[in-house]
Amino acid sequence: MRCLSPKDNNFYICLLQKTTMATYLQVDNLTKSYGDRVLFNKISFHINQGDKVALVAPNGSGKTSLLDVLAGKESPEGEGTIKFMSGIQVAYLEQDPSYDPELTVLEQVRSADEKVMQTLTAYKQALESEDKKRLEKAINDMDRLDGWNYDQKIERILTHLQFGAVDRKMGTLSGGEIKKVALAGMLIQEAPFMILDEPTNHLDIEVIEYLEDYMSATQATLFMVTHDRYFLDRVCNTIYELENGELFTYRGNYSLFLEKREERLANRAAETDKARNLYRRELQWIRSTPCARTGKSKSRLESFGKLKERIGPAGNTRSMEINAGIARLGTKIIHARNLSFTYGEEPLLKDFTYNFSRNEKIGIVGGNGVGKTTFLRLLAGELEPDEIRELADIETRELRQLRERILQCRRRRRKVSRRLQALRDDKTARLWRKAHTLDDKNEDWWTAVRRDLETARERLEREVADLERQVEAAGLVDESQGDMKNG
């Protein structure tokens, strides 16, 4: 606020100055495609200082591709431009961070900030060279970047992320621990512009809450992709929606975005209905008096073409196909007894016994690195336990194959039965004979066909019965048997 005093000093005029935020990122006409599929087409947007923007879209719409293009990992197409403010530092957290498995955790995080690492190297070299001017410059750089406390800052960040020993090799870490190291590498840079791809994936609840608090309080500008709606609600003030290659902007958090999006879709549906009605009238005019078509208004014909494009499928019309390998489950799904597993010298699981029953919904909770994924891989048979276990998983490949064979046999049996029924039906038989111009001389052929069909059905019935015995012997005892027989 700036206060101006007039000459008579009888009053003050106060003027409020509106502070304009600097534009950190300007994107114009950005296009990216893979083959014939266009992910986004000539999209333009800008992000100002202090904005905390989330990009939302269905899976496979191009969210990560857009972040990769902005971060310089991929190149845009056509004449699109990406302009960051001159001199601004950008930090990028990838969805699947890359790392050197031979480095320790501390070494991996250290390498994240290249400027500080170069300064530390220059300082060590200056000490060895005994060049006073060179050493003086290196000390000034260390002061400016606070290189003296670099390792302490790393350890403090890792402590906030609830990470343990920093001397462990990266190759021994779990997925959640690797994500924590990548987060620490991004946070240690203290960049004014941060791009984050799924920052909460694989993290503990406590760490996610810390990250929410940090991102909410930071003055840094954020551009992120995440499926955590609660994280979006607390952190972001702007939502970008990528739909069918177009970008829509909503000011507010995720809850407000849901409301505004419904309004937009409702308005678009109303506009589309209005355009369809107009299209029907124009189409009737186009089809009228075709012999005089050359005399029709050229501008009206052009408008009709644009109208036809407008009434194309609205919204997300991508077809979704779910190919689920459906197989009926019995009452006994998995029976585990005395299941143990040791990773190196660290026991992750000891004498675990449990019967997993049908329709149970079980969640596994635990800190990063305690063995949640390892436990699932043990149950799935991807890892071998340390001790003898009793694990009956009815969803093994062999049993699925048996089920598929049973279903195939039943389908073939139904087909044979329908043909036999047609032969037994006198009316149908007469029509069939007439259609095939059969006479009494072909009666032997007719009898042979029926006999072959009956033999085929009996063979299929025996095969189905044999397969069912194999399934039962393998441990499949469930109520699906009745349903399968009826099928």
C-alpha positions in Angstrom: 0.0 0.0 0.0 1.3 3.4 -0.9 -0.2 6.6 0.8 -0.1 10.0 -1.0 -0.5 13.2 0.9 -2.0 16.3 -0.9 -0.6 19.7 -0.3 -3.3 20.9 2.1 -2.7 17.8 4.4 -6.4 17.5 5.0 -6.7 13.9 3.8 -4.7 11.0 2.5 -5.4 9.0 -0.7 -4.3 5.4 -0.4 -3.7 3.5 -3.6 -3.5 -0.3 -3.6 -1.0 -1.6 -6.1 -1.8 -4.9 -7.7 1.2 -7.1 -7.8 1.6 -9.0 -11.0 3.2 -12.4 -10.7 5.9 -13.3 -13.1 5.3 -16.0 -15.7 7.5 -18.9 -15.0 6.4 -21.1 -18.0 4.7 -20.2 -21.3 3.6 -23.0 -23.6 2.2 -22.3 -27.1 0.7 -24.7 -29.7 2.3 -27.8 -28.2 1.6 -31.1 -30.0 2.6 -34.6 -29.3 1.5 -37.9 -30.9 2.5 -41.6 -31.1 1.9 -42.9 -34.5 -1.7 -42.1 -35.5 -2.7 -41.3 -32.0 -2.7 -37.6 -31.0 -2.1 -37.1 -27.2 -2.5 -33.3 -27.3 -2.9 -31.0 -30.2 -1.8 -27.3 -30.2 -2.4 -26.8 -26.5 -1.3 -23.5 -24.9 -1.1 -22.5 -21.3 1.0 -20.5 -18.9 2.0 -21.0 -15.2 2.8 -18.0 -13.1 5.0 -17.7 -10.0 3.3 -19.3 -7.0 0.8 -21.4 -9.1 0.3 -25.0 -7.9 -1.2 -26.8 -10.9 -2.4 -30.3 -11.2 -2.9 -32.1 -14.5 -5.8 -34.6 -14.6 -6.8 -37.0 -17.3 -7.7 -40.6 -17.9 -4.8 -43.1 -18.0 -3.1 -43.2 -21.3 -4.1 -39.6 -22.3 -0.6 -38.2 -22.3 0.0 -36.8 -18.9 3.4 -38.2 -18.4 4.3 -37.4 -22.0 3.4 -33.8 -21.4 5.6 -33.6 -18.3 8.5 -35.3 -20.2 8.2 -32.7 -23.0 8.2 -29.9 -20.5 11.2 -31.4 -18.6 13.1 -31.8 -21.9 13.0 -35.6 -21.8 11.1 -35.7 -25.1 10.8 -33.3 -28.0 7.6 -31.6 -29.0 6.3 -31.7 -32.6 5.6 -29.0 -35.1 6.0 -25.4 -34.2 5.1 -25.6 -30.6 7.2 -23.6 -28.1 8.1 -24.0 -24.4 9.6 -21.0 -22.6 10.8 -21.0 -19.0 11.7 -17.8 -17.3 15.4 -17.1 -18.0 17.7 -18.5 -15.3 14.9 -20.4 -13.4 15.9 -23.7 -12.0 13.5 -26.6 -12.7 13.4 -29.9 -10.7 11.7 -33.0 -12.1 10.4 -35.9 -10.1 9.8 -38.8 -12.6 7.2 -41.5 -12.0 9.8 -44.2 -12.2 13.1 -42.5 -11.0 16.3 -43.7 -12.5 19.3 -44.5 -10.2 22.6 -46.2 -10.0 22.2 -49.4 -8.0 25.8 -49.3 -6.8 25.6 -45.9 -5.2 24.7 -45.4 -1.6 21.5 -43.5 -0.6 23.6 -40.5 0.4 25.6 -40.5 -2.8 22.5 -40.7 -4.9 20.8 -37.7 -3.2 24.1 -35.8 -3.4 24.2 -36.1 -7.1 20.8 -34.5 -7.6 22.0 -30.9 -7.3 24.7 -30.6 -9.9 25.6 -27.0 -9.0 26.4 -27.9 -5.4 28.3 -31.0 -6.4 30.4 -28.9 -8.9 31.0 -26.4 -6.1 32.1 -29.1 -3.7 34.5 -30.6 -6.3 35.9 -27.1 -7.1 36.5 -26.5 -3.4 38.4 -29.7 -2.9 40.5 -29.1 -6.0 41.2 -25.5 -4.8 42.4 -26.9 -1.4 44.8 -29.2 -3.2 46.1 -26.6 -5.6 47.0 -24.0 -2.9 45.9 -21.2 -5.2 44.6 -18.5 -2.9 42.4 -16.7 -5.6 40.9 -20.0 -6.6 40.3 -21.0 -3.0 38.7 -17.7 -2.2 36.3 -18.0 -5.1 35.5 -21.6 -4.1 34.8 -20.5 -0.5 32.5 -17.7 -1.8 30.6 -20.3 -3.9 30.3 -22.6 -0.9 28.9 -19.7 1.2 26.4 -18.7 -1.5 25.1 -22.3 -2.0 25.5 -23.3 1.6 27.6 -26.2 0.6 29.0 -26.5 4.0 25.8 -28.0 5.3 24.8 -30.0 2.2 25.1 -33.5 3.8 23.2 -32.3 7.0 20.4 -30.9 4.8 20.2 -34.3 3.0 20.0 -36.2 6.2 17.3 -33.8 7.6 15.2 -34.3 4.5 15.6 -38.1 4.6 14.6 -38.0 8.3 11.4 -36.1 7.4 10.7 -38.8 4.8 11.2 -41.5 7.5 14.2 -43.0 5.7 16.7 -45.2 7.7 20.4 -45.8 7.1 21.9 -43.6 4.3 24.8 -46.0 3.6 22.6 -48.7 2.0 23.1 -49.5 -1.7 20.3 -48.2 -4.0 20.0 -51.7 -5.5 18.8 -53.1 -2.2 15.9 -50.7 -1.7 12.2 -51.3 -2.2 10.0 -49.3 -4.6 8.8 -47.0 -1.8 12.3 -46.3 -0.6 13.5 -45.5 -4.1 10.7 -43.0 -4.4 11.8 -41.4 -1.1 15.3 -41.0 -2.3 14.1 -39.4 -5.5 11.9 -37.0 -3.5 14.9 -36.1 -1.3 16.9 -35.4 -4.5 14.2 -33.1 -5.7 13.7 -31.3 -2.4 17.4 -30.8 -1.8 17.6 -28.6 -4.9 15.1 -26.1 -3.5 14.1 -25.3 -7.1 11.6 -22.5 -7.6 9.8 -24.6 -10.2 9.0 -28.3 -9.5 7.5 -30.8 -11.9 6.2 -33.9 -10.2 4.8 -37.1 -11.7 2.8 -39.2 -9.2 4.7 -37.9 -6.1 2.7 -40.0 -3.6 3.0 -43.3 -5.3 4.5 -46.1 -3.0 4.7 -43.7 0.0 3.6 -44.3 3.6 0.6 -42.4 4.9 2.8 -40.4 7.3 5.2 -39.4 4.5 2.3 -38.3 2.3 1.0 -36.1 5.0 4.4 -34.6 5.5 4.6 -34.0 1.7 1.2 -32.4 1.7 2.3 -30.0 4.5 5.5 -29.2 2.7 3.9 -28.6 -0.7 1.1 -26.5 0.8 3.6 -24.2 2.6 6.3 -23.9 0.0 6.6 -20.8 -2.2 7.8 -22.9 -5.1 5.7 -23.2 -8.2 4.3 -26.7 -8.8 3.1 -28.6 -11.9 2.1 -32.2 -11.0 0.3 -35.3 -12.0 -1.3 -37.4 -9.2 -4.3 -39.6 -8.7 -4.5 -38.7 -5.0 -7.5 -36.4 -4.8 -7.0 -35.5 -1.2 -3.5 -34.4 -2.0 -4.9 -32.3 -4.9 -7.5 -30.8 -2.6 -4.9 -29.7 0.0 -2.1 -28.6 -2.3 -3.3 -27.3 -5.7 -5.0 -24.1 -6.6 -5.4 -24.7 -10.3 -6.5 -27.8 -12.3 -5.7 -28.5 -15.9 -7.8 -31.2 -17.6 -6.5 -32.9 -20.7 -9.4 -34.4 -22.7 -9.4 -35.6 -26.3 -6.2 -33.6 -26.9 -7.6 -30.4 -25.6 -6.7 -28.6 -22.3 -9.3 -27.0 -20.0 -8.4 -24.8 -17.1 -10.2 -24.6 -13.7 -9.2 -22.2 -10.9 -9.6 -23.8 -7.5 -8.9 -27.2 -5.9 -10.0 -30.6 -7.0 -13.5 -30.4 -5.4 -14.3 -27.2 -7.2 -12.9 -28.8 -10.4 -15.5 -31.6 -10.2 -18.3 -29.1 -9.9 -17.1 -26.9 -12.7 -16.4 -29.8 -14.9 -20.0 -31.0 -14.6 -21.2 -27.6 -15.5 -18.9 -27.5 -18.6 -20.1 -31.0 -19.7 -23.8 -30.0 -19.2 -23.3 -26.8 -21.2 -21.5 -28.6 -24.0 -24.3 -31.2 -24.1 -26.9 -28.4 -24.4 -24.9 -26.7 -27.2 -24.4 -30.0 -29.0 -28.2 -30.7 -28.9 -28.8 -27.3 -30.2 -26.3 -27.8 -33.0 -27.8 -31.2 -33.9 -31.2 -29.7 -34.3 -29.7 -27.0 -36.6 -27.8 -29.7 -38.4 -31.0 -31.6 -39.2 -32.6 -28.5 -40.7 -29.5 -27.6 -42.7 -29.2 -31.2 -43.9 -32.8 -31.1 -45.1 -32.0 -27.9 -47.0 -28.8 -29.4 -48.5 -30.8 -32.4 -49.8 -33.6 -30.4 -51.3 -33.7 -29.6 -55.0 -30.3 -31.2 -55.8 -30.6 -30.0 -59.4 -30.3 -26.4 -58.2 -27.4 -27.1 -55.7 -25.0 -24.9 -57.7 -27.2 -22.0 -56.9 -27.0 -22.6 -53.1 -25.2 -20.1 -50.9 -21.5 -21.0 -50.7 -21.1 -19.5 -47.2 -24.1 -21.5 -46.0 -22.5 -24.7 -47.4 -19.2 -23.9 -45.6 -21.1 -23.3 -42.3 -22.8 -26.6 -42.7 -19.4 -28.3 -43.0 -18.3 -26.6 -39.7 -21.5 -27.5 -38.0 -21.0 -31.2 -39.0 -17.6 -31.2 -37.2 -19.1 -29.6 -34.1 -21.7 -32.3 -33.6 -19.1 -35.0 -33.5 -18.9 -37.3 -30.5 -18.7 -35.1 -27.3 -16.7 -35.9 -24.3 -14.5 -38.9 -23.7 -15.7 -41.3 -26.3 -12.8 -43.7 -26.1 -14.1 -47.2 -25.9 -13.0 -49.1 -22.8 -12.6 -52.8 -23.1 -11.9 -55.0 -20.1 -10.5 -58.4 -20.8 -10.9 -60.2 -17.5 -9.9 -63.8 -17.3 -13.0 -64.9 -15.5 -12.9 -68.0 -13.4 -15.1 -69.1 -10.6 -13.6 -69.4 -7.2 -14.3 -71.9 -4.5 -14.5 -71.3 -0.7 -10.8 -72.1 -0.3 -8.7 -69.6 -2.2 -5.2 -69.7 -0.6 -4.1 -71.7 2.4 -0.7 -70.7 3.8 1.0 -72.5 6.6 4.3 -71.7 8.3 5.3 -69.3 5.6 8.7 -67.6 6.1 11.0 -65.5 4.0 14.4 -63.9 4.7 16.1 -61.3 2.5 19.8 -61.5 3.1 20.1 -61.7 6.8 16.9 -59.8 7.5 13.7 -61.9 8.2 10.8 -60.3 6.4 8.2 -63.0 7.3 8.2 -65.6 10.0 5.8 -68.6 10.4 2.8 -66.9 8.7 -0.4 -69.1 8.7 -3.7 -68.0 7.3 -6.6 -69.3 5.2 -7.8 -66.8 2.6 -11.5 -67.3 2.0 -13.7 -66.3 -0.8 -15.0 -62.7 -0.9 -12.5 -61.5 1.7 -11.1 -58.1 1.1 -7.7 -57.8 2.8 -5.4 -54.8 3.0 -1.7 -55.0 3.8 -0.2 -52.0 5.6 3.4 -51.3 6.7 6.3 -49.0 6.2 8.4 -48.9 3.0 10.8 -51.7 2.9 9.1 -54.1 5.4 8.2 -56.6 2.7 4.7 -55.9 1.5 5.5 -56.6 -2.2 7.6 -59.5 -1.3 4.7 -61.0 0.7 2.4 -60.7 -2.3 5.0 -62.3 -4.6 5.3 -65.2 -2.2 1.5 -65.8 -2.3 1.6 -65.5 -6.1 4.3 -68.1 -6.3 6.9 -65.8 -7.8 9.3 -66.3 -4.9 10.1 -69.5 -3.0 9.8 -69.4 0.8 12.5 -70.3 3.2 10.6 -73.0 4.9 8.0 -75.6 3.9 4.7 -74.2 3.2 1.2 -75.4 2.3 -0.1 -73.0 -0.4 -3.2 -74.1 -2.4 -3.9 -71.4 -5.0 -6.8 -72.4 -7.2 -6.0 -69.7 -9.7 -2.9 -71.5 -11.0 -2.3 -71.7 -14.7 -3.1 -75.4 -14.9 -6.5 -75.1 -13.3 -7.4 -72.2 -15.5 -6.5 -74.2 -18.5 -8.7 -77.1 -17.2 -11.6 -74.7 -16.8 -11.1 -73.3 -20.3 -11.1 -76.8 -21.7 -14.2 -77.7 -19.8 -16.0 -74.7 -21.1 -14.9 -75.4 -24.7 -16.1 -79.0 -24.4 -19.5 -77.8 -23.0 -19.9 -75.4 -25.9 -19.1 -78.0 -28.4 -21.5 -80.4 -26.6 -24.3 -77.9 -26.8 -23.7 -77.4 -30.5 -23.9 -81.2 -31.1 -27.0 -81.5 -29.0 -28.7 -78.7 -31.0 -28.0 -80.5 -34.2 -29.3 -83.8 -32.8 -32.5 -82.1 -31.7 -32.9 -80.8 -35.2 -32.5 -84.3 -36.6 -35.1 -85.7 -34.1 -37.6 -82.9 -35.0 -39.6 -84.4 -37.9 -40.7 -81.0 -39.2 -37.1 -79.7 -39.1 -35.9 -83.0 -40.6 -38.4 -82.6 -43.5 -37.3 -79.0 -44.1 -33.6 -80.1 -44.0 -34.3 -82.9 -46.5 -36.1 -80.5 -48.8 -33.3 -78.0 -48.6 -30.7 -80.6 -49.4 -32.9 -82.3 -52.0 -32.6 -85.6 -50.2 -34.7 -88.7 -51.1 -35.0 -92.2 -49.7 -31.7 -93.3 -51.2 -30.0 -90.9 -48.8 -31.5 -92.4 -45.7 -28.4 -94.4 -44.9 -26.4 -91.2 -45.1 -28.9 -89.5 -42.8 -28.7 -92.3 -40.2 -24.9 -92.2 -40.3 -24.9 -88.4 -39.6 -27.1 -88.8 -36.6 -25.0 -91.7 -35.3 -21.8 -89.7 -35.7 -23.4 -86.8 -33.8 -24.5 -89.0 -30.9 -21.0 -90.5 -30.7 -19.4 -87.1 -30.7 -21.7 -86.0 -27.8 -20.9 -89.1 -25.8 -17.2 -88.5 -26.3 -17.5 -84.9 -25.2 -19.5 -85.9 -22.1 -16.8 -88.3 -21.2 -14.1 -85.7 -21.7 -15.9 -83.1 -19.6 -16.4 -85.7 -16.8 -12.7 -86.5 -16.9 -11.7 -82.9 -16.8 -14.0 -82.3 -13.8 -12.3 -85.2 -11.9 -8.9 -83.6 -12.6 -10.0 -80.3 -11.3 -11.5 -81.9 -8.1 -8.3 -83.9 -7.6 -6.3 -80.6 -7.8 -8.2 -79.2 -4.9 -11.1 -77.3 -6.6 -14.2 -78.0 -4.6 -16.7 -75.2 -4.8 -20.2 -74.3 -5.7 -19.2 -73.4 -9.2 -19.5 -77.0 -10.2 -23.3 -76.8 -10.4 -23.1 -73.6 -12.5 -20.6 -75.2 -14.8 -22.7 -78.3 -15.3 -25.7 -76.1 -16.1 -23.6 -74.3 -18.7 
